[in-house]
């Protein structure tokens, strides 16, 4: 299968009259999205409508499996263009409420909670794939219980955060539980000052922001005097008193942000079975990963090994203009193809330890600081 091939399935049938396709998949989003521009067909001026099923296959792999979410059509004497907004079928989890009686008694796992929630919502066609295997919810600990008006993704995402994982999708309409496990993709991004056959970056951009980021992330400890552990201690046992519990605050640092910026979380935001420091590191890491980005645009949809570019993988990156020589994490990809400009993939990268429990960025192999060594900009 060619590295820039496109197959469009509309309402269960192959559709050849497409003009432009654009698909975006993001590591920490549970539903991929895209746009599809098509033309009218002989005898069929409106080939698709809202709610129709759609599958987009690039280089032999499904990258979006879901439905037409919106249709915007124009018509004059020269053209009749239909522009459709597409979303993975996990969109229904994002947009719908969980309803009544959503309660799961420990011992259980996040995967079972997700599967049970989808079943109660009438979304059993969405399968759950667990790539992270986070800690279970144990007896005597947290019990996932949801309010009737909570949106499905918001409800599950709150419990995913407490297990240091994200909810994403795989292009096949499945819900995926994942974190950065340093999986490798058989490709690299490169742009040097010299003319080299290895240069594959057509254009690049770098963004850095401290919006939503803080130098200190402080998380309070989460304990309960109703836990069975307290039953073997005297009434005056010091660690069970309110004052030492409330003072059990740990922090994680992001030294690239000014010291004046601090953030605190209550114990309810902690992670059962983990220390307050672990919870603080996870939140600091998420904030840093989402605001630090190196973007590279390359030709085609596949990397040097023939694999599709995809979020969740670590790759080597070298860009002499931004003084980057490091291993970065792919957090988002955007595939585009039209009949005029050919096929391109825009690859959004961040720190190699993103979406893990590391709160600080690693050093670049160049010794120059790696991603973030130069001011924001693009070329």
NUPAFI-796914 format. One record per residue (C-alpha): x, y, z; residue number from 1; residue in one letter. Coordinates in nm, 4 decimals. Layout:
# NUPAFI-796914
X | Y | Z | num | residu
X | Y | Z | NUM | A $
...
//
This chain:
# NUPAFI-796914
X | Y | Z | num | residu
0.0000 | 0.0000 | 0.0000 | 1 | X $
0.1451 | 0.3363 | -0.1050 | 2 | X $
0.2495 | 0.5730 | 0.1723 | 3 | X $
0.0042 | 0.8405 | 0.0559 | 4 | X $
-0.2961 | 0.6277 | -0.0445 | 5 | X $
-0.6483 | 0.7274 | 0.0671 | 6 | X $
-0.9600 | 0.5116 | 0.0864 | 7 | X $
-1.2899 | 0.6740 | 0.1868 | 8 | X $
-1.5846 | 0.4596 | 0.2992 | 9 | X $
-1.9174 | 0.6452 | 0.3223 | 10 | X $
-2.2299 | 0.4711 | 0.4490 | 11 | X $
-2.0503 | 0.1384 | 0.4139 | 12 | X $
-1.9473 | 0.1875 | 0.0501 | 13 | X $
-1.6202 | 0.3027 | -0.1137 | 14 | X $
-1.6455 | 0.6623 | -0.2303 | 15 | X $
-1.4179 | 0.7935 | -0.5046 | 16 | X $
-1.5478 | 1.1490 | -0.5406 | 17 | X $
-1.3480 | 1.3065 | -0.2583 | 18 | X $
-1.1533 | 1.6295 | -0.3142 | 19 | X $
-0.9700 | 1.6818 | 0.0142 | 20 | X $
-0.9292 | 1.4869 | 0.3377 | 21 | X $
-0.7870 | 1.6090 | 0.6690 | 22 | X $
-0.7692 | 1.3922 | 0.9829 | 23 | X $
-0.6305 | 1.4843 | 1.3265 | 24 | X $
-0.5504 | 1.2355 | 1.6042 | 25 | X $
-0.4247 | 1.3536 | 1.9446 | 26 | X $
-0.2703 | 1.1416 | 2.2207 | 27 | X $
-0.4815 | 1.2845 | 2.5046 | 28 | X $
-0.8127 | 1.3158 | 2.3190 | 29 | X $
-1.0645 | 1.0339 | 2.3133 | 30 | X $
-1.2046 | 1.1158 | 1.9698 | 31 | X $
-1.0256 | 1.1897 | 1.6456 | 32 | X $
-1.1744 | 1.4433 | 1.4089 | 33 | X $
-1.1436 | 1.5546 | 1.0508 | 34 | X $
-1.2967 | 1.7121 | 0.7447 | 35 | X $
-1.3837 | 1.5612 | 0.4101 | 36 | X $
-1.4638 | 1.7603 | 0.0969 | 37 | X $
-1.6487 | 1.5748 | -0.1764 | 38 | X $
-1.8249 | 1.6540 | -0.5015 | 39 | X $
-2.1692 | 1.5531 | -0.6159 | 40 | X $
-2.2012 | 1.2305 | -0.8105 | 41 | X $
-2.4012 | 1.1716 | -1.1295 | 42 | X $
-2.7590 | 1.1135 | -1.0211 | 43 | X $
-2.6653 | 1.1649 | -0.6552 | 44 | X $
-2.6205 | 1.5354 | -0.5706 | 45 | X $
-2.5937 | 1.4682 | -0.1931 | 46 | X $
-2.3915 | 1.1476 | -0.1446 | 47 | X $
-2.3763 | 1.1755 | 0.2377 | 48 | X $
-2.5645 | 1.3290 | 0.5282 | 49 | X $
-2.5351 | 1.3788 | 0.9041 | 50 | X $
-2.5173 | 1.0485 | 1.0894 | 51 | X $
-2.3805 | 0.8411 | 0.8010 | 52 | X $
-2.0976 | 0.6062 | 0.8921 | 53 | X $
-1.7500 | 0.6925 | 0.7673 | 54 | X $
-1.4115 | 0.5194 | 0.7668 | 55 | X $
-1.0950 | 0.6921 | 0.6434 | 56 | X $
-0.8039 | 0.4599 | 0.5583 | 57 | X $
-0.4587 | 0.6077 | 0.4951 | 58 | X $
-0.1681 | 0.3963 | 0.3708 | 59 | X $
-0.3682 | 0.0837 | 0.4499 | 60 | X $
-0.4593 | 0.1736 | 0.8107 | 61 | X $
-0.7888 | 0.3131 | 0.9472 | 62 | X $
-0.7262 | 0.6578 | 1.0956 | 63 | X $
-1.0884 | 0.7517 | 1.1693 | 64 | X $
-1.3910 | 0.5294 | 1.2185 | 65 | X $
-1.7104 | 0.7074 | 1.3086 | 66 | X $
-1.9830 | 0.9264 | 1.1645 | 67 | X $
-2.0516 | 1.2410 | 0.9687 | 68 | X $
-2.1057 | 1.5071 | 1.2352 | 69 | X $
-2.1948 | 1.8076 | 1.0199 | 70 | X $
-2.2525 | 1.8904 | 0.6520 | 71 | X $
-2.1863 | 2.2270 | 0.4869 | 72 | X $
-2.2669 | 2.2411 | 0.1150 | 73 | X $
-2.2399 | 2.5172 | -0.1453 | 74 | X $
-2.3627 | 2.5265 | -0.5041 | 75 | X $
-2.3310 | 2.7567 | -0.8030 | 76 | X $
-2.3163 | 2.7093 | -1.1773 | 77 | X $
-1.9520 | 2.6023 | -1.1668 | 78 | X $
-1.9124 | 2.3969 | -0.8497 | 79 | X $
-2.1025 | 2.1898 | -0.5988 | 80 | X $
-1.8786 | 2.1245 | -0.3006 | 81 | X $
-1.9877 | 1.9381 | 0.0102 | 82 | X $
-1.7737 | 1.9783 | 0.3235 | 83 | X $
-1.8299 | 1.7295 | 0.6046 | 84 | X $
-1.7056 | 1.7291 | 0.9625 | 85 | X $
-1.6088 | 1.3814 | 1.0796 | 86 | X $
-1.5528 | 1.2398 | 1.4279 | 87 | X $
-1.4644 | 0.8977 | 1.5666 | 88 | X $
-1.7562 | 0.7035 | 1.7087 | 89 | X $
-1.6112 | 0.7673 | 2.0554 | 90 | X $
-1.7641 | 1.1156 | 2.0074 | 91 | X $
-2.0827 | 0.9730 | 2.1573 | 92 | X $
-1.8975 | 0.9072 | 2.4836 | 93 | X $
-1.7693 | 1.2671 | 2.4785 | 94 | X $
-2.1074 | 1.4295 | 2.4085 | 95 | X $
-2.3503 | 1.2091 | 2.6054 | 96 | X $
-2.4224 | 1.1889 | 2.9785 | 97 | X $
-2.3689 | 0.8696 | 3.1751 | 98 | X $
-2.7219 | 0.8492 | 3.3157 | 99 | X $
-2.8372 | 0.6919 | 3.6442 | 100 | X $
-2.6911 | 0.4100 | 3.8527 | 101 | X $
-2.3307 | 0.4325 | 3.7329 | 102 | X $
-2.1459 | 0.2788 | 4.0247 | 103 | X $
-1.8609 | 0.0286 | 4.0417 | 104 | X $
-1.7574 | -0.1442 | 4.3601 | 105 | X $
-1.3906 | -0.2275 | 4.4173 | 106 | X $
-1.1993 | -0.4342 | 4.3493 | 107 | X $
-1.2194 | -0.3240 | 3.9864 | 108 | X $
-1.0056 | -0.1723 | 3.7105 | 109 | X $
-1.0295 | 0.1374 | 3.4941 | 110 | X $
-1.0938 | -0.0842 | 3.1906 | 111 | X $
-1.3914 | -0.2499 | 3.3656 | 112 | X $
-1.5222 | 0.0906 | 3.4734 | 113 | X $
-1.4953 | 0.2146 | 3.1127 | 114 | X $
-1.6612 | -0.0968 | 2.9691 | 115 | X $
-1.9387 | -0.0838 | 3.2295 | 116 | X $
-1.9994 | 0.2863 | 3.1688 | 117 | X $
-2.0189 | 0.2377 | 2.7915 | 118 | X $
-2.2643 | -0.0486 | 2.8400 | 119 | X $
-2.4899 | 0.1595 | 3.0664 | 120 | X $
-2.4780 | 0.4402 | 2.8076 | 121 | X $
-2.5793 | 0.2028 | 2.5275 | 122 | X $
-2.2368 | 0.2346 | 2.3601 | 123 | X $
-2.1164 | -0.1261 | 2.3815 | 124 | X $
-2.0008 | -0.1101 | 2.0180 | 125 | X $
-1.7077 | 0.0996 | 2.1438 | 126 | X $
-1.4409 | -0.1429 | 2.2634 | 127 | X $
-1.1879 | -0.0606 | 2.5359 | 128 | X $
-0.8183 | -0.1376 | 2.4824 | 129 | X $
-0.5888 | -0.1099 | 2.7860 | 130 | X $
-0.2252 | -0.0457 | 2.6900 | 131 | X $
-0.1193 | 0.0947 | 3.0286 | 132 | X $
-0.2589 | -0.1554 | 3.2822 | 133 | X $
-0.2918 | 0.1037 | 3.5626 | 134 | X $
-0.3356 | 0.0083 | 3.9277 | 135 | X $
-0.6824 | -0.1274 | 4.0173 | 136 | X $
-0.9320 | 0.0357 | 4.2515 | 137 | X $
-0.8933 | -0.1704 | 4.5660 | 138 | X $
-1.1388 | -0.2601 | 4.8405 | 139 | X $
-1.1477 | -0.0005 | 5.1142 | 140 | X $
-1.0292 | 0.2668 | 4.8704 | 141 | X $
-1.1910 | 0.4783 | 4.6036 | 142 | X $
-1.5281 | 0.3724 | 4.4622 | 143 | X $
-1.6140 | 0.5138 | 4.1174 | 144 | X $
-1.9640 | 0.6640 | 4.1431 | 145 | X $
-2.0995 | 0.9098 | 3.8881 | 146 | X $
-2.3732 | 1.1723 | 3.8839 | 147 | X $
-2.6534 | 1.1319 | 3.6307 | 148 | X $
-2.5636 | 1.4507 | 3.4396 | 149 | X $
-2.1892 | 1.3897 | 3.3973 | 150 | X $
-2.0622 | 1.3579 | 3.0425 | 151 | X $
-1.9187 | 1.0149 | 2.9718 | 152 | X $
-1.5679 | 1.1271 | 2.8827 | 153 | X $
-1.5469 | 1.3775 | 3.1703 | 154 | X $
-1.6449 | 1.1031 | 3.4125 | 155 | X $
-1.3936 | 0.8489 | 3.2829 | 156 | X $
-1.1182 | 1.1073 | 3.2345 | 157 | X $
-1.1420 | 1.2087 | 3.6021 | 158 | X $
-1.0713 | 0.8484 | 3.7030 | 159 | X $
-0.8012 | 0.8110 | 3.4377 | 160 | X $
-0.6128 | 1.1088 | 3.5834 | 161 | X $
-0.6073 | 0.9325 | 3.9203 | 162 | X $
-0.4268 | 0.6452 | 3.7516 | 163 | X $
-0.1790 | 0.8626 | 3.5572 | 164 | X $
-0.3152 | 0.7588 | 3.2181 | 165 | X $
-0.4957 | 0.9271 | 2.9295 | 166 | X $
-0.7941 | 0.8264 | 2.7181 | 167 | X $
-0.7248 | 0.8247 | 2.3465 | 168 | X $
-0.8357 | 0.6333 | 2.0378 | 169 | X $
-0.6742 | 0.4226 | 1.7667 | 170 | X $
-0.8507 | 0.5285 | 1.4464 | 171 | X $
-1.0683 | 0.2169 | 1.4602 | 172 | X $
-1.3332 | 0.3645 | 1.6901 | 173 | X $
-1.1966 | 0.2059 | 2.0079 | 174 | X $
-1.1336 | 0.3787 | 2.3414 | 175 | X $
-0.7687 | 0.3312 | 2.4426 | 176 | X $
-0.6220 | 0.3642 | 2.7933 | 177 | X $
-0.2604 | 0.4686 | 2.7506 | 178 | X $
0.0443 | 0.6538 | 2.8830 | 179 | X $
0.3934 | 0.7212 | 2.7506 | 180 | X $
0.5821 | 0.3911 | 2.7796 | 181 | X $
0.8631 | 0.5040 | 2.5473 | 182 | X $
0.7406 | 0.2984 | 2.2532 | 183 | X $
0.9546 | 0.3554 | 1.9449 | 184 | X $
0.8443 | 0.4377 | 1.5919 | 185 | X $
1.0733 | 0.3490 | 1.3020 | 186 | X $
1.1213 | 0.7025 | 1.1808 | 187 | X $
1.2927 | 1.0340 | 1.2528 | 188 | X $
1.2555 | 1.4055 | 1.1811 | 189 | X $
1.5559 | 1.5964 | 1.0483 | 190 | X $
1.6422 | 1.9401 | 0.9092 | 191 | X $
2.0033 | 2.0551 | 0.9051 | 192 | X $
2.1704 | 2.3665 | 0.7714 | 193 | X $
2.3491 | 2.1486 | 0.5172 | 194 | X $
2.1792 | 1.9963 | 0.2152 | 195 | X $
2.1355 | 1.6334 | 0.3195 | 196 | X $
1.9334 | 1.3459 | 0.1703 | 197 | X $
1.8204 | 1.2677 | 0.5280 | 198 | X $
1.6396 | 1.6007 | 0.5629 | 199 | X $
1.2685 | 1.5229 | 0.5601 | 200 | X $
1.1149 | 1.8284 | 0.7315 | 201 | X $
0.9445 | 2.0581 | 0.4795 | 202 | X $
0.8647 | 2.3252 | 0.7370 | 203 | X $
0.8736 | 2.3532 | 1.1149 | 204 | X $
0.7434 | 2.5644 | 1.4009 | 205 | X $
0.8121 | 2.5848 | 1.7726 | 206 | X $
0.5755 | 2.7093 | 2.0445 | 207 | X $
0.6354 | 2.7581 | 2.4149 | 208 | X $
0.3873 | 2.9058 | 2.6618 | 209 | X $
0.3435 | 2.9258 | 3.0390 | 210 | X $
-0.0356 | 2.9602 | 3.0139 | 211 | X $
-0.1763 | 2.6911 | 3.2425 | 212 | X $
0.1738 | 2.6076 | 3.3693 | 213 | X $
0.3286 | 2.6706 | 3.7099 | 214 | X $
0.6695 | 2.6512 | 3.8741 | 215 | X $
0.5208 | 2.4571 | 4.1664 | 216 | X $
0.2447 | 2.1965 | 4.1573 | 217 | X $
0.1450 | 2.1183 | 4.5160 | 218 | X $
-0.0841 | 1.8269 | 4.6021 | 219 | X $
-0.2236 | 1.7514 | 4.9477 | 220 | X $
-0.2193 | 1.3978 | 5.0858 | 221 | X $
-0.5344 | 1.1902 | 5.0653 | 222 | X $
-0.6166 | 0.9851 | 5.3753 | 223 | X $
-0.9288 | 0.8780 | 5.5533 | 224 | X $
-0.9712 | 0.7799 | 5.9173 | 225 | X $
-1.2381 | 0.5316 | 5.8037 | 226 | X $
-0.9769 | 0.3195 | 5.6283 | 227 | X $
-0.9289 | -0.0263 | 5.7905 | 228 | X $
-0.5641 | 0.0635 | 5.8462 | 229 | X $
-0.6587 | 0.2927 | 6.1352 | 230 | X $
-0.8462 | 0.0218 | 6.3309 | 231 | X $
-0.5260 | -0.1155 | 6.4854 | 232 | X $
-0.4193 | 0.2194 | 6.6333 | 233 | X $
-0.5172 | 0.4094 | 6.9454 | 234 | X $
-0.7615 | 0.6966 | 6.9332 | 235 | X $
-0.4824 | 0.9496 | 6.9744 | 236 | X $
-0.2659 | 0.8095 | 6.6911 | 237 | X $
-0.0846 | 1.1200 | 6.5591 | 238 | X $
-0.0877 | 1.0557 | 6.1809 | 239 | X $
-0.4688 | 1.0267 | 6.1924 | 240 | X $
-0.5177 | 1.3739 | 6.3359 | 241 | X $
-0.6460 | 1.6480 | 6.1081 | 242 | X $
-0.3479 | 1.8780 | 6.1408 | 243 | X $
-0.0715 | 1.6407 | 6.0212 | 244 | X $
-0.2951 | 1.5084 | 5.7442 | 245 | X $
-0.3677 | 1.8568 | 5.6098 | 246 | X $
0.0030 | 1.9385 | 5.6232 | 247 | X $
0.0968 | 1.6380 | 5.4085 | 248 | X $
0.1596 | 1.8446 | 5.0959 | 249 | X $
0.4177 | 1.7527 | 4.8345 | 250 | X $
0.5264 | 1.9410 | 4.5268 | 251 | X $
0.6740 | 1.8960 | 4.1812 | 252 | X $
0.8793 | 2.1639 | 4.0082 | 253 | X $
0.8919 | 2.2955 | 3.6543 | 254 | X $
1.1978 | 2.5199 | 3.6689 | 255 | X $
1.1331 | 2.6612 | 3.3207 | 256 | X $
0.8432 | 2.8604 | 3.4699 | 257 | X $
0.8854 | 3.1661 | 3.6957 | 258 | X $
0.8853 | 3.0907 | 4.0695 | 259 | X $
0.5946 | 3.3264 | 4.1325 | 260 | X $
0.3547 | 3.0864 | 3.9569 | 261 | X $
0.2217 | 2.8201 | 4.1976 | 262 | X $
-0.0733 | 2.5814 | 4.1940 | 263 | X $
-0.2287 | 2.3730 | 4.4744 | 264 | X $
-0.4593 | 2.0699 | 4.4611 | 265 | X $
-0.6783 | 1.9250 | 4.7319 | 266 | X $
-0.6408 | 1.5648 | 4.8389 | 267 | X $
-0.9342 | 1.4613 | 4.6215 | 268 | X $
-0.7069 | 1.5252 | 4.3226 | 269 | X $
-0.4505 | 1.2792 | 4.4525 | 270 | X $
-0.3807 | 0.9290 | 4.3279 | 271 | X $
-0.4819 | 0.6359 | 4.5457 | 272 | X $
-0.1838 | 0.4158 | 4.6233 | 273 | X $
0.0587 | 0.6892 | 4.5154 | 274 | X $
0.2236 | 0.9692 | 4.7114 | 275 | X $
0.1110 | 1.3325 | 4.6840 | 276 | X $
0.4427 | 1.3918 | 4.5053 | 277 | X $
0.3460 | 1.1399 | 4.2358 | 278 | X $
0.0161 | 1.3223 | 4.1813 | 279 | X $
0.1931 | 1.6587 | 4.1618 | 280 | X $
0.4469 | 1.5253 | 3.9090 | 281 | X $
0.1729 | 1.3907 | 3.6834 | 282 | X $
-0.0150 | 1.7201 | 3.6763 | 283 | X $
0.3009 | 1.9234 | 3.6211 | 284 | X $
0.4004 | 1.6900 | 3.3386 | 285 | X $
0.0629 | 1.7207 | 3.1634 | 286 | X $
0.0742 | 2.1003 | 3.1779 | 287 | X $
0.4289 | 2.1095 | 3.0382 | 288 | X $
0.3559 | 1.8568 | 2.7618 | 289 | X $
0.0527 | 2.0487 | 2.6378 | 290 | X $
0.2280 | 2.3877 | 2.6178 | 291 | X $
0.5639 | 2.2831 | 2.4676 | 292 | X $
0.5477 | 2.1861 | 2.1010 | 293 | X $
0.7771 | 2.1307 | 1.8054 | 294 | X $
0.5786 | 2.0913 | 1.4822 | 295 | X $
0.7213 | 1.9392 | 1.1668 | 296 | X $
0.5511 | 1.8880 | 0.8312 | 297 | X $
0.6689 | 1.5993 | 0.6130 | 298 | X $
0.5606 | 1.4534 | 0.2811 | 299 | X $
0.3334 | 1.1488 | 0.2817 | 300 | X $
0.1676 | 0.9633 | 0.5685 | 301 | X $
0.4366 | 0.7104 | 0.6624 | 302 | X $
0.7781 | 0.7290 | 0.8268 | 303 | X $
1.1045 | 0.5727 | 0.7053 | 304 | X $
1.0042 | 0.2209 | 0.8200 | 305 | X $
0.6748 | 0.2355 | 0.6298 | 306 | X $
0.4705 | 0.2737 | 0.9497 | 307 | X $
0.2047 | 0.5416 | 0.9743 | 308 | X $
0.3025 | 0.8475 | 1.1778 | 309 | X $
0.0954 | 0.8178 | 1.4965 | 310 | X $
0.0711 | 0.9725 | 1.8464 | 311 | X $
0.2139 | 0.7888 | 2.1470 | 312 | X $
0.5603 | 0.7140 | 2.0122 | 313 | X $
0.9106 | 0.8508 | 2.0747 | 314 | X $
1.1290 | 0.9435 | 1.7763 | 315 | X $
1.4711 | 1.1073 | 1.7203 | 316 | X $
1.4449 | 1.4727 | 1.6136 | 317 | X $
1.7130 | 1.7063 | 1.4842 | 318 | X $
1.6460 | 2.0641 | 1.3795 | 319 | X $
1.9480 | 2.2922 | 1.3587 | 320 | X $
1.7395 | 2.6088 | 1.3362 | 321 | X $
1.5845 | 2.5501 | 1.6788 | 322 | X $
1.8949 | 2.3789 | 1.8235 | 323 | X $
1.7072 | 2.0537 | 1.8831 | 324 | X $
1.8811 | 1.7185 | 1.8897 | 325 | X $
1.6730 | 1.4984 | 2.1130 | 326 | X $
1.4199 | 1.2186 | 2.1369 | 327 | X $
1.0709 | 1.3668 | 2.1407 | 328 | X $
0.7219 | 1.2308 | 2.1986 | 329 | X $
0.4580 | 1.2524 | 1.9250 | 330 | X $
0.1463 | 1.3994 | 2.0837 | 331 | X $
-0.0561 | 1.4772 | 1.7700 | 332 | X $
-0.0628 | 1.4114 | 1.3961 | 333 | X $
-0.2650 | 1.5799 | 1.1215 | 334 | X $
-0.2934 | 1.4049 | 0.7855 | 335 | X $
-0.3905 | 1.6077 | 0.4774 | 336 | X $
-0.4329 | 1.5179 | 0.1135 | 337 | X $
-0.5934 | 1.6971 | -0.1783 | 338 | X $
-0.5646 | 1.6694 | -0.5522 | 339 | X $
-0.3587 | 1.9886 | -0.5814 | 340 | X $
-0.0984 | 1.9680 | -0.3030 | 341 | X $
-0.0438 | 1.5975 | -0.2488 | 342 | X $
-0.0164 | 1.4232 | 0.0894 | 343 | X $
0.1363 | 1.5755 | 0.4037 | 344 | X $
0.1570 | 1.4899 | 0.7730 | 345 | X $
0.1967 | 1.7562 | 1.0397 | 346 | X $
0.3652 | 1.5988 | 1.3434 | 347 | X $
0.3371 | 1.7709 | 1.6821 | 348 | X $
0.6082 | 1.6675 | 1.9278 | 349 | X $
0.6844 | 1.7510 | 2.2892 | 350 | X $
0.9331 | 1.6359 | 2.5537 | 351 | X $
1.0292 | 1.2697 | 2.5344 | 352 | X $
0.9052 | 1.2011 | 2.8882 | 353 | X $
0.5663 | 1.3685 | 2.8329 | 354 | X $
0.2598 | 1.1967 | 2.9818 | 355 | X $
0.4731 | 1.0233 | 3.2438 | 356 | X $
0.5511 | 1.0971 | 3.6105 | 357 | X $
0.8548 | 1.3133 | 3.5268 | 358 | X $
0.8081 | 1.6801 | 3.6179 | 359 | X $
1.1284 | 1.8198 | 3.4644 | 360 | X $
1.2538 | 1.8098 | 3.1068 | 361 | X $
1.5599 | 1.6059 | 3.0205 | 362 | X $
1.8719 | 1.7569 | 2.8666 | 363 | X $
1.9303 | 1.7552 | 2.4924 | 364 | X $
2.2103 | 1.5436 | 2.3537 | 365 | X $
2.3590 | 1.8629 | 2.2118 | 366 | X $
2.4009 | 2.0063 | 2.5602 | 367 | X $
2.2182 | 2.3190 | 2.4430 | 368 | X $
1.8938 | 2.2545 | 2.6236 | 369 | X $
1.7034 | 2.0797 | 2.3474 | 370 | X $
1.3406 | 2.1758 | 2.2906 | 371 | X $
1.2880 | 2.5228 | 2.4282 | 372 | X $
1.6428 | 2.6484 | 2.3742 | 373 | X $
1.5254 | 2.9204 | 2.1372 | 374 | X $
1.2380 | 3.1722 | 2.1480 | 375 | X $
0.9032 | 3.0829 | 1.9958 | 376 | X $
0.8828 | 3.1148 | 1.6211 | 377 | X $
0.8502 | 2.9332 | 1.2915 | 378 | X $
1.0208 | 2.9150 | 0.9572 | 379 | X $
//
